[in-house]
């Protein structure tokens, strides 16, 4: 060994310190993984009468998914059985084996991050960032970006096992609410390469999808490496699914006698066994005395077609709605109950929302409220005349409560808003039309409103932040007008606007200084985190910058995100070539700050 310490080594060592100071403000927690419609022209009118259409023209949306349910919550550790160690053999031809050096489902050619997105950073540092990003994430666009990064086929960092690295990425995806991509990611690793950690996360991914069969190829290795009651119980499930009811009965009885899982968790497993091939068990699930939800209950109830009472989800994170909305065994009307939270999280895109509510409209058993929302959404796209379309959108926005409901209402109308020709007649709704368009990345459509919006209005701020290409720098007068209309606490929205404009380089130098003085804010305040993300940006590490950005966006809402965090996030993303994401995050901050 050499006793010479390189500059990169010093950087990693100091960065490890800052990982422990990353903001963690809570434990809460699909759109396409590709970016949304950056640079897309406005979609043409879609003459489909009477219902929303799932095929509204435009590019694919990217959206993006809050700490998941605790693994093995409420379960007790089991003692190892007195059995000889089971040797697991996987018959995979050498040519078909997958490398652990570059695991992912999205290549750079198909819109993913570059393979070298993490540079030469040590995996221990990157793993610590992921582990300490527990959520909730204030930014929907930050989640969209993180989902794309975590699913990308990037090089496995040095110093970390590729299977363990995959497990940490999938675990963060679950915490963000993206159960489908998390499952797809763990499936990229060959069973022979599974570690104990990947087994633990894989079970959570399969349960979040209600996919009991997915665990079967790794059940025996899971029993050997993890050796807890839940992995042992999957033997009964997999035997039943294979039609081996004798083995399934033996395992389920053994599980009852040895207490592998207990109470309703055992009954759910028994019901799943009865649902297998040649299964003859009929089990009734009673929820009255059940307290709380865990991954086992979530996955098994979904697999057997049960919807647990909503009271069991009171203490779960927001990410669970991302899981529920993606369950294919639920009807569209059931999934629509969770759609607002999923859209605000970044799991459902505009296209997803329109498609979902089109199906709700076709459901004769849909509740009146859901049907009314679907009808309004259909009118927003297909009503005759722009006044009627805007009126339908306004109705959706007004009827929505604050928070996730309002955010979701903007998402579902995004492409309808892009159909409206900029005109002074719609100036009163310009702010919300522009806000809506930007939830789907329709930046060029939003930029067409630059001559309609009033200086100092929210619409003016959003266009100045989000428009692609060169934009006239914001001057002090417009900023002061915006501050005069700002009703946020301590002018937080104005502070975020200043940070976003400064990070993008879209503000006059004197205006930046004078406005910061008026607001009494230092947007460039240095911290260990700001130095680390700036250093990563200087090295051109897109992945490192994106991970550190999301870690710094941990907050229950934009009102709790520090101003200097937004400045360094936007500046660093722009520096490494992620300007579109920087613009959308800055615009989102001002919309919801």
PEQUIZI-V438274 format. One record per residue. N is the residue number from 1. RES is the residue in three letters. NEAR is the number of other C-alpha atoms within 12 Angstrom. D_CENTER is the distance of its C-alpha to the mean C-alpha in whole Angstrom. Layout:
n=N res=RES near=NEAR d_center=D_CENTER
n=N res=RES near=NEAR d_center=D_CENTER
//
This chain:
n=1 res=UNK near=4 d_center=42
n=2 res=UNK near=5 d_center=43
n=3 res=UNK near=6 d_center=43
n=4 res=UNK near=9 d_center=42
n=5 res=UNK near=12 d_center=38
n=6 res=UNK near=11 d_center=36
n=7 res=UNK near=12 d_center=35
n=8 res=UNK near=19 d_center=31
n=9 res=UNK near=17 d_center=32
n=10 res=UNK near=17 d_center=33
n=11 res=UNK near=26 d_center=29
n=12 res=UNK near=30 d_center=28
n=13 res=UNK near=20 d_center=30
n=14 res=UNK near=22 d_center=29
n=15 res=UNK near=33 d_center=25
n=16 res=UNK near=26 d_center=25
n=17 res=UNK near=19 d_center=27
n=18 res=UNK near=27 d_center=24
n=19 res=UNK near=32 d_center=21
n=20 res=UNK near=21 d_center=23
n=21 res=UNK near=22 d_center=23
n=22 res=UNK near=34 d_center=19
n=23 res=UNK near=31 d_center=18
n=24 res=UNK near=31 d_center=17
n=25 res=UNK near=27 d_center=17
n=26 res=UNK near=25 d_center=16
n=27 res=UNK near=27 d_center=15
n=28 res=UNK near=35 d_center=12
n=29 res=UNK near=46 d_center=9
n=30 res=UNK near=43 d_center=8
n=31 res=UNK near=42 d_center=9
n=32 res=UNK near=34 d_center=11
n=33 res=UNK near=38 d_center=10
n=34 res=UNK near=36 d_center=13
n=35 res=UNK near=39 d_center=13
n=36 res=UNK near=39 d_center=14
n=37 res=UNK near=37 d_center=18
n=38 res=UNK near=35 d_center=19
n=39 res=UNK near=26 d_center=23
n=40 res=UNK near=28 d_center=23
n=41 res=UNK near=22 d_center=26
n=42 res=UNK near=33 d_center=26
n=43 res=UNK near=27 d_center=26
n=44 res=UNK near=21 d_center=29
n=45 res=UNK near=27 d_center=30
n=46 res=UNK near=27 d_center=29
n=47 res=UNK near=21 d_center=32
n=48 res=UNK near=19 d_center=31
n=49 res=UNK near=18 d_center=33
n=50 res=UNK near=21 d_center=32
n=51 res=UNK near=33 d_center=28
n=52 res=UNK near=39 d_center=25
n=53 res=UNK near=37 d_center=24
n=54 res=UNK near=27 d_center=21
n=55 res=UNK near=26 d_center=23
n=56 res=UNK near=35 d_center=23
n=57 res=UNK near=26 d_center=24
n=58 res=UNK near=30 d_center=22
n=59 res=UNK near=25 d_center=19
n=60 res=UNK near=29 d_center=16
n=61 res=UNK near=43 d_center=13
n=62 res=UNK near=44 d_center=10
n=63 res=UNK near=46 d_center=7
n=64 res=UNK near=48 d_center=4
n=65 res=UNK near=63 d_center=2
n=66 res=UNK near=47 d_center=9
n=67 res=UNK near=36 d_center=11
n=68 res=UNK near=45 d_center=12
n=69 res=UNK near=41 d_center=15
n=70 res=UNK near=30 d_center=18
n=71 res=UNK near=30 d_center=19
n=72 res=UNK near=30 d_center=23
n=73 res=UNK near=22 d_center=23
n=74 res=UNK near=24 d_center=27
n=75 res=UNK near=23 d_center=28
n=76 res=UNK near=17 d_center=31
n=77 res=UNK near=18 d_center=31
n=78 res=UNK near=20 d_center=34
n=79 res=UNK near=15 d_center=37
n=80 res=UNK near=18 d_center=37
n=81 res=UNK near=17 d_center=40
n=82 res=UNK near=8 d_center=43
n=83 res=UNK near=11 d_center=42
n=84 res=UNK near=8 d_center=43
n=85 res=UNK near=14 d_center=40
n=86 res=UNK near=16 d_center=38
n=87 res=UNK near=14 d_center=38
n=88 res=UNK near=19 d_center=35
n=89 res=UNK near=14 d_center=36
n=90 res=UNK near=18 d_center=33
n=91 res=UNK near=13 d_center=35
n=92 res=UNK near=13 d_center=33
n=93 res=UNK near=10 d_center=36
n=94 res=UNK near=11 d_center=35
n=95 res=UNK near=8 d_center=34
n=96 res=UNK near=12 d_center=31
n=97 res=UNK near=17 d_center=30
n=98 res=UNK near=22 d_center=27
n=99 res=UNK near=23 d_center=27
n=100 res=UNK near=30 d_center=25
n=101 res=UNK near=25 d_center=25
n=102 res=UNK near=30 d_center=22
n=103 res=UNK near=35 d_center=19
n=104 res=UNK near=41 d_center=17
n=105 res=UNK near=34 d_center=16
n=106 res=UNK near=28 d_center=16
n=107 res=UNK near=25 d_center=19
n=108 res=UNK near=22 d_center=20
n=109 res=UNK near=13 d_center=22
n=110 res=UNK near=18 d_center=19
n=111 res=UNK near=23 d_center=17
n=112 res=UNK near=31 d_center=16
n=113 res=UNK near=37 d_center=16
n=114 res=UNK near=31 d_center=20
n=115 res=UNK near=30 d_center=21
n=116 res=UNK near=27 d_center=23
n=117 res=UNK near=35 d_center=20
n=118 res=UNK near=35 d_center=20
n=119 res=UNK near=28 d_center=24
n=120 res=UNK near=26 d_center=26
n=121 res=UNK near=34 d_center=25
n=122 res=UNK near=28 d_center=25
n=123 res=UNK near=29 d_center=23
n=124 res=UNK near=25 d_center=23
n=125 res=UNK near=33 d_center=22
n=126 res=UNK near=38 d_center=19
n=127 res=UNK near=36 d_center=18
n=128 res=UNK near=30 d_center=19
n=129 res=UNK near=40 d_center=17
n=130 res=UNK near=42 d_center=14
n=131 res=UNK near=30 d_center=16
n=132 res=UNK near=34 d_center=16
n=133 res=UNK near=45 d_center=12
n=134 res=UNK near=42 d_center=12
n=135 res=UNK near=42 d_center=11
n=136 res=UNK near=42 d_center=10
n=137 res=UNK near=48 d_center=9
n=138 res=UNK near=46 d_center=11
n=139 res=UNK near=51 d_center=10
n=140 res=UNK near=53 d_center=7
n=141 res=UNK near=49 d_center=9
n=142 res=UNK near=52 d_center=8
n=143 res=UNK near=52 d_center=5
n=144 res=UNK near=49 d_center=6
n=145 res=UNK near=49 d_center=9
n=146 res=UNK near=50 d_center=7
n=147 res=UNK near=49 d_center=6
n=148 res=UNK near=50 d_center=9
n=149 res=UNK near=50 d_center=11
n=150 res=UNK near=53 d_center=11
n=151 res=UNK near=50 d_center=11
n=152 res=UNK near=40 d_center=14
n=153 res=UNK near=34 d_center=18
n=154 res=UNK near=35 d_center=19
n=155 res=UNK near=34 d_center=22
n=156 res=UNK near=37 d_center=22
n=157 res=UNK near=31 d_center=23
n=158 res=UNK near=22 d_center=26
n=159 res=UNK near=17 d_center=27
n=160 res=UNK near=24 d_center=24
n=161 res=UNK near=29 d_center=25
n=162 res=UNK near=35 d_center=23
n=163 res=UNK near=37 d_center=22
n=164 res=UNK near=34 d_center=21
n=165 res=UNK near=42 d_center=19
n=166 res=UNK near=50 d_center=17
n=167 res=UNK near=44 d_center=16
n=168 res=UNK near=40 d_center=15
n=169 res=UNK near=49 d_center=12
n=170 res=UNK near=52 d_center=12
n=171 res=UNK near=50 d_center=12
n=172 res=UNK near=48 d_center=9
n=173 res=UNK near=54 d_center=7
n=174 res=UNK near=57 d_center=8
n=175 res=UNK near=49 d_center=8
n=176 res=UNK near=58 d_center=4
n=177 res=UNK near=57 d_center=5
n=178 res=UNK near=55 d_center=6
n=179 res=UNK near=47 d_center=9
n=180 res=UNK near=41 d_center=11
n=181 res=UNK near=45 d_center=10
n=182 res=UNK near=43 d_center=11
n=183 res=UNK near=40 d_center=14
n=184 res=UNK near=30 d_center=15
n=185 res=UNK near=42 d_center=15
n=186 res=UNK near=46 d_center=17
n=187 res=UNK near=34 d_center=19
n=188 res=UNK near=34 d_center=20
n=189 res=UNK near=34 d_center=22
n=190 res=UNK near=30 d_center=26
n=191 res=UNK near=31 d_center=27
n=192 res=UNK near=30 d_center=29
n=193 res=UNK near=31 d_center=27
n=194 res=UNK near=37 d_center=25
n=195 res=UNK near=31 d_center=25
n=196 res=UNK near=27 d_center=25
n=197 res=UNK near=28 d_center=22
n=198 res=UNK near=40 d_center=20
n=199 res=UNK near=45 d_center=22
n=200 res=UNK near=37 d_center=21
n=201 res=UNK near=42 d_center=17
n=202 res=UNK near=50 d_center=18
n=203 res=UNK near=46 d_center=19
n=204 res=UNK near=47 d_center=16
n=205 res=UNK near=45 d_center=14
n=206 res=UNK near=44 d_center=17
n=207 res=UNK near=42 d_center=18
n=208 res=UNK near=49 d_center=14
n=209 res=UNK near=42 d_center=15
n=210 res=UNK near=37 d_center=19
n=211 res=UNK near=38 d_center=20
n=212 res=UNK near=45 d_center=23
n=213 res=UNK near=28 d_center=25
n=214 res=UNK near=29 d_center=22
n=215 res=UNK near=41 d_center=23
n=216 res=UNK near=29 d_center=27
n=217 res=UNK near=31 d_center=27
n=218 res=UNK near=38 d_center=27
n=219 res=UNK near=37 d_center=28
n=220 res=UNK near=32 d_center=31
n=221 res=UNK near=34 d_center=30
n=222 res=UNK near=36 d_center=28
n=223 res=UNK near=34 d_center=31
n=224 res=UNK near=25 d_center=32
n=225 res=UNK near=26 d_center=30
n=226 res=UNK near=29 d_center=28
n=227 res=UNK near=29 d_center=31
n=228 res=UNK near=34 d_center=30
n=229 res=UNK near=38 d_center=30
n=230 res=UNK near=46 d_center=27
n=231 res=UNK near=40 d_center=28
n=232 res=UNK near=40 d_center=31
n=233 res=UNK near=46 d_center=31
n=234 res=UNK near=45 d_center=28
n=235 res=UNK near=42 d_center=32
n=236 res=UNK near=44 d_center=33
n=237 res=UNK near=46 d_center=30
n=238 res=UNK near=37 d_center=30
n=239 res=UNK near=35 d_center=34
n=240 res=UNK near=35 d_center=34
n=241 res=UNK near=28 d_center=32
n=242 res=UNK near=22 d_center=34
n=243 res=UNK near=21 d_center=37
n=244 res=UNK near=22 d_center=39
n=245 res=UNK near=29 d_center=39
n=246 res=UNK near=25 d_center=42
n=247 res=UNK near=23 d_center=40
n=248 res=UNK near=36 d_center=37
n=249 res=UNK near=31 d_center=39
n=250 res=UNK near=22 d_center=41
n=251 res=UNK near=32 d_center=37
n=252 res=UNK near=38 d_center=36
n=253 res=UNK near=25 d_center=39
n=254 res=UNK near=22 d_center=39
n=255 res=UNK near=31 d_center=36
n=256 res=UNK near=25 d_center=37
n=257 res=UNK near=15 d_center=40
n=258 res=UNK near=23 d_center=39
n=259 res=UNK near=25 d_center=36
n=260 res=UNK near=36 d_center=33
n=261 res=UNK near=34 d_center=31
n=262 res=UNK near=26 d_center=32
n=263 res=UNK near=23 d_center=32
n=264 res=UNK near=31 d_center=30
n=265 res=UNK near=37 d_center=28
n=266 res=UNK near=36 d_center=31
n=267 res=UNK near=33 d_center=32
n=268 res=UNK near=38 d_center=29
n=269 res=UNK near=49 d_center=29
n=270 res=UNK near=41 d_center=33
n=271 res=UNK near=33 d_center=32
n=272 res=UNK near=47 d_center=30
n=273 res=UNK near=43 d_center=33
n=274 res=UNK near=31 d_center=35
n=275 res=UNK near=30 d_center=32
n=276 res=UNK near=30 d_center=33
n=277 res=UNK near=20 d_center=36
n=278 res=UNK near=19 d_center=39
n=279 res=UNK near=26 d_center=37
n=280 res=UNK near=19 d_center=40
n=281 res=UNK near=22 d_center=38
n=282 res=UNK near=17 d_center=37
n=283 res=UNK near=19 d_center=35
n=284 res=UNK near=18 d_center=35
n=285 res=UNK near=27 d_center=32
n=286 res=UNK near=18 d_center=33
n=287 res=UNK near=23 d_center=30
n=288 res=UNK near=13 d_center=32
n=289 res=UNK near=12 d_center=33
n=290 res=UNK near=22 d_center=29
n=291 res=UNK near=23 d_center=27
n=292 res=UNK near=26 d_center=23
n=293 res=UNK near=33 d_center=21
n=294 res=UNK near=32 d_center=20
n=295 res=UNK near=41 d_center=18
n=296 res=UNK near=43 d_center=22
n=297 res=UNK near=48 d_center=22
n=298 res=UNK near=45 d_center=19
n=299 res=UNK near=39 d_center=19
n=300 res=UNK near=42 d_center=23
n=301 res=UNK near=39 d_center=23
n=302 res=UNK near=33 d_center=21
n=303 res=UNK near=34 d_center=23
n=304 res=UNK near=32 d_center=26
n=305 res=UNK near=24 d_center=25
n=306 res=UNK near=27 d_center=25
n=307 res=UNK near=28 d_center=23
n=308 res=UNK near=29 d_center=23
n=309 res=UNK near=20 d_center=25
n=310 res=UNK near=22 d_center=22
n=311 res=UNK near=16 d_center=24
n=312 res=UNK near=23 d_center=23
n=313 res=UNK near=26 d_center=19
n=314 res=UNK near=18 d_center=20
n=315 res=UNK near=21 d_center=19
n=316 res=UNK near=31 d_center=16
n=317 res=UNK near=35 d_center=13
n=318 res=UNK near=43 d_center=10
n=319 res=UNK near=46 d_center=8
n=320 res=UNK near=48 d_center=11
n=321 res=UNK near=46 d_center=11
n=322 res=UNK near=47 d_center=8
n=323 res=UNK near=52 d_center=10
n=324 res=UNK near=46 d_center=13
n=325 res=UNK near=43 d_center=13
n=326 res=UNK near=39 d_center=12
n=327 res=UNK near=35 d_center=16
n=328 res=UNK near=21 d_center=18
n=329 res=UNK near=24 d_center=21
n=330 res=UNK near=25 d_center=20
n=331 res=UNK near=26 d_center=22
n=332 res=UNK near=34 d_center=20
n=333 res=UNK near=31 d_center=22
n=334 res=UNK near=28 d_center=20
n=335 res=UNK near=34 d_center=17
n=336 res=UNK near=40 d_center=17
n=337 res=UNK near=31 d_center=18
n=338 res=UNK near=36 d_center=14
n=339 res=UNK near=47 d_center=13
n=340 res=UNK near=40 d_center=13
n=341 res=UNK near=40 d_center=11
n=342 res=UNK near=48 d_center=8
n=343 res=UNK near=55 d_center=9
n=344 res=UNK near=50 d_center=9
n=345 res=UNK near=56 d_center=6
n=346 res=UNK near=53 d_center=5
n=347 res=UNK near=54 d_center=5
n=348 res=UNK near=50 d_center=9
n=349 res=UNK near=52 d_center=11
n=350 res=UNK near=53 d_center=14
n=351 res=UNK near=37 d_center=16
n=352 res=UNK near=42 d_center=14
n=353 res=UNK near=49 d_center=15
n=354 res=UNK near=43 d_center=19
n=355 res=UNK near=29 d_center=19
n=356 res=UNK near=43 d_center=18
n=357 res=UNK near=40 d_center=21
n=358 res=UNK near=37 d_center=23
n=359 res=UNK near=29 d_center=23
n=360 res=UNK near=36 d_center=24
n=361 res=UNK near=31 d_center=27
n=362 res=UNK near=24 d_center=28
n=363 res=UNK near=21 d_center=28
n=364 res=UNK near=13 d_center=31
n=365 res=UNK near=16 d_center=30
n=366 res=UNK near=25 d_center=27
n=367 res=UNK near=19 d_center=28
n=368 res=UNK near=15 d_center=29
n=369 res=UNK near=20 d_center=27
n=370 res=UNK near=32 d_center=24
n=371 res=UNK near=28 d_center=27
n=372 res=UNK near=22 d_center=28
n=373 res=UNK near=41 d_center=24
n=374 res=UNK near=40 d_center=24
n=375 res=UNK near=33 d_center=28
n=376 res=UNK near=37 d_center=27
n=377 res=UNK near=48 d_center=24
n=378 res=UNK near=44 d_center=26
n=379 res=UNK near=37 d_center=29
n=380 res=UNK near=47 d_center=27
n=381 res=UNK near=45 d_center=27
n=382 res=UNK near=34 d_center=30
n=383 res=UNK near=29 d_center=32
n=384 res=UNK near=21 d_center=36
n=385 res=UNK near=18 d_center=36
n=386 res=UNK near=25 d_center=33
n=387 res=UNK near=23 d_center=34
n=388 res=UNK near=22 d_center=33
n=389 res=UNK near=33 d_center=30
n=390 res=UNK near=40 d_center=29
n=391 res=UNK near=29 d_center=31
n=392 res=UNK near=33 d_center=28
n=393 res=UNK near=43 d_center=25
n=394 res=UNK near=32 d_center=27
n=395 res=UNK near=27 d_center=27
n=396 res=UNK near=35 d_center=24
n=397 res=UNK near=35 d_center=23
n=398 res=UNK near=21 d_center=26
n=399 res=UNK near=21 d_center=25
n=400 res=UNK near=21 d_center=22
n=401 res=UNK near=17 d_center=22
n=402 res=UNK near=18 d_center=20
n=403 res=UNK near=24 d_center=16
n=404 res=UNK near=29 d_center=14
n=405 res=UNK near=27 d_center=17
n=406 res=UNK near=31 d_center=18
n=407 res=UNK near=42 d_center=14
n=408 res=UNK near=42 d_center=14
n=409 res=UNK near=48 d_center=18
n=410 res=UNK near=47 d_center=17
n=411 res=UNK near=53 d_center=15
n=412 res=UNK near=53 d_center=17
n=413 res=UNK near=53 d_center=20
n=414 res=UNK near=48 d_center=19
n=415 res=UNK near=56 d_center=21
n=416 res=UNK near=50 d_center=24
n=417 res=UNK near=51 d_center=24
n=418 res=UNK near=48 d_center=24
n=419 res=UNK near=38 d_center=27
n=420 res=UNK near=41 d_center=29
n=421 res=UNK near=29 d_center=32
n=422 res=UNK near=28 d_center=32
n=423 res=UNK near=20 d_center=35
n=424 res=UNK near=16 d_center=36
n=425 res=UNK near=15 d_center=37
n=426 res=UNK near=25 d_center=33
n=427 res=UNK near=25 d_center=33
n=428 res=UNK near=21 d_center=32
n=429 res=UNK near=33 d_center=29
n=430 res=UNK near=38 d_center=28
n=431 res=UNK near=35 d_center=26
n=432 res=UNK near=41 d_center=23
n=433 res=UNK near=51 d_center=24
n=434 res=UNK near=53 d_center=23
n=435 res=UNK near=47 d_center=20
n=436 res=UNK near=45 d_center=19
n=437 res=UNK near=53 d_center=19
n=438 res=UNK near=57 d_center=17
n=439 res=UNK near=59 d_center=14
n=440 res=UNK near=61 d_center=15
n=441 res=UNK near=50 d_center=16
n=442 res=UNK near=46 d_center=20
n=443 res=UNK near=41 d_center=21
n=444 res=UNK near=29 d_center=25
n=445 res=UNK near=39 d_center=25
n=446 res=UNK near=49 d_center=24
n=447 res=UNK near=39 d_center=27
n=448 res=UNK near=33 d_center=29
n=449 res=UNK near=38 d_center=30
n=450 res=UNK near=33 d_center=31
n=451 res=UNK near=18 d_center=34
n=452 res=UNK near=26 d_center=34
n=453 res=UNK near=32 d_center=32
n=454 res=UNK near=26 d_center=34
n=455 res=UNK near=28 d_center=34
n=456 res=UNK near=28 d_center=32
n=457 res=UNK near=35 d_center=30
n=458 res=UNK near=43 d_center=26
n=459 res=UNK near=39 d_center=26
n=460 res=UNK near=41 d_center=28
n=461 res=UNK near=51 d_center=26
n=462 res=UNK near=55 d_center=23
n=463 res=UNK near=51 d_center=25
n=464 res=UNK near=47 d_center=26
n=465 res=UNK near=49 d_center=23
n=466 res=UNK near=50 d_center=21
n=467 res=UNK near=41 d_center=24
n=468 res=UNK near=31 d_center=25
n=469 res=UNK near=20 d_center=28
n=470 res=UNK near=15 d_center=30
n=471 res=UNK near=23 d_center=30
n=472 res=UNK near=21 d_center=33
n=473 res=UNK near=27 d_center=32
n=474 res=UNK near=34 d_center=32
n=475 res=UNK near=29 d_center=35
n=476 res=UNK near=25 d_center=36
n=477 res=UNK near=21 d_center=38
n=478 res=UNK near=31 d_center=34
n=479 res=UNK near=41 d_center=32
n=480 res=UNK near=29 d_center=35
n=481 res=UNK near=21 d_center=35
n=482 res=UNK near=33 d_center=31
n=483 res=UNK near=32 d_center=32
n=484 res=UNK near=21 d_center=34
n=485 res=UNK near=19 d_center=32
n=486 res=UNK near=27 d_center=29
n=487 res=UNK near=15 d_center=29
n=488 res=UNK near=21 d_center=26
n=489 res=UNK near=16 d_center=27
n=490 res=UNK near=20 d_center=29
n=491 res=UNK near=28 d_center=28
n=492 res=UNK near=33 d_center=25
n=493 res=UNK near=39 d_center=24
n=494 res=UNK near=45 d_center=27
n=495 res=UNK near=43 d_center=26
n=496 res=UNK near=50 d_center=22
n=497 res=UNK near=53 d_center=24
n=498 res=UNK near=54 d_center=27
n=499 res=UNK near=44 d_center=24
n=500 res=UNK near=48 d_center=22
n=501 res=UNK near=49 d_center=25
n=502 res=UNK near=41 d_center=27
n=503 res=UNK near=35 d_center=24
n=504 res=UNK near=43 d_center=24
n=505 res=UNK near=31 d_center=28
n=506 res=UNK near=34 d_center=29
n=507 res=UNK near=32 d_center=31
n=508 res=UNK near=23 d_center=35
n=509 res=UNK near=18 d_center=36
n=510 res=UNK near=17 d_center=38
n=511 res=UNK near=25 d_center=36
n=512 res=UNK near=36 d_center=33
n=513 res=UNK near=23 d_center=36
n=514 res=UNK near=21 d_center=37
n=515 res=UNK near=35 d_center=34
n=516 res=UNK near=32 d_center=33
n=517 res=UNK near=17 d_center=36
n=518 res=UNK near=21 d_center=36
n=519 res=UNK near=29 d_center=33
n=520 res=UNK near=18 d_center=34
n=521 res=UNK near=25 d_center=31
n=522 res=UNK near=26 d_center=30
n=523 res=UNK near=35 d_center=27
n=524 res=UNK near=28 d_center=28
n=525 res=UNK near=18 d_center=29
n=526 res=UNK near=17 d_center=29
n=527 res=UNK near=23 d_center=27
n=528 res=UNK near=26 d_center=26
n=529 res=UNK near=35 d_center=23
n=530 res=UNK near=35 d_center=24
n=531 res=UNK near=26 d_center=26
n=532 res=UNK near=38 d_center=24
n=533 res=UNK near=45 d_center=21
n=534 res=UNK near=36 d_center=24
n=535 res=UNK near=31 d_center=26
n=536 res=UNK near=37 d_center=23
n=537 res=UNK near=33 d_center=23
n=538 res=UNK near=21 d_center=27
n=539 res=UNK near=24 d_center=27
n=540 res=UNK near=26 d_center=24
n=541 res=UNK near=34 d_center=21
n=542 res=UNK near=40 d_center=18
n=543 res=UNK near=45 d_center=16
n=544 res=UNK near=47 d_center=18
n=545 res=UNK near=47 d_center=17
n=546 res=UNK near=48 d_center=14
n=547 res=UNK near=46 d_center=13
n=548 res=UNK near=50 d_center=16
n=549 res=UNK near=48 d_center=14
n=550 res=UNK near=51 d_center=11
n=551 res=UNK near=45 d_center=13
n=552 res=UNK near=48 d_center=15
n=553 res=UNK near=45 d_center=13
n=554 res=UNK near=41 d_center=13
n=555 res=UNK near=32 d_center=14
n=556 res=UNK near=30 d_center=14
n=557 res=UNK near=31 d_center=15
n=558 res=UNK near=36 d_center=16
n=559 res=UNK near=29 d_center=19
n=560 res=UNK near=31 d_center=19
n=561 res=UNK near=36 d_center=18
n=562 res=UNK near=33 d_center=21
n=563 res=UNK near=42 d_center=23
n=564 res=UNK near=34 d_center=23
n=565 res=UNK near=43 d_center=20
n=566 res=UNK near=53 d_center=19
n=567 res=UNK near=41 d_center=22
n=568 res=UNK near=46 d_center=22
n=569 res=UNK near=54 d_center=18
n=570 res=UNK near=53 d_center=19
n=571 res=UNK near=41 d_center=22
n=572 res=UNK near=42 d_center=21
n=573 res=UNK near=41 d_center=18
n=574 res=UNK near=34 d_center=21
n=575 res=UNK near=29 d_center=24
n=576 res=UNK near=31 d_center=22
n=577 res=UNK near=25 d_center=21
n=578 res=UNK near=33 d_center=18
n=579 res=UNK near=31 d_center=20
n=580 res=UNK near=36 d_center=18
n=581 res=UNK near=52 d_center=15
n=582 res=UNK near=45 d_center=17
n=583 res=UNK near=47 d_center=18
n=584 res=UNK near=52 d_center=15
n=585 res=UNK near=51 d_center=14
n=586 res=UNK near=54 d_center=18
n=587 res=UNK near=51 d_center=18
n=588 res=UNK near=45 d_center=15
n=589 res=UNK near=47 d_center=17
n=590 res=UNK near=45 d_center=20
n=591 res=UNK near=44 d_center=19
n=592 res=UNK near=38 d_center=18
n=593 res=UNK near=35 d_center=19
//
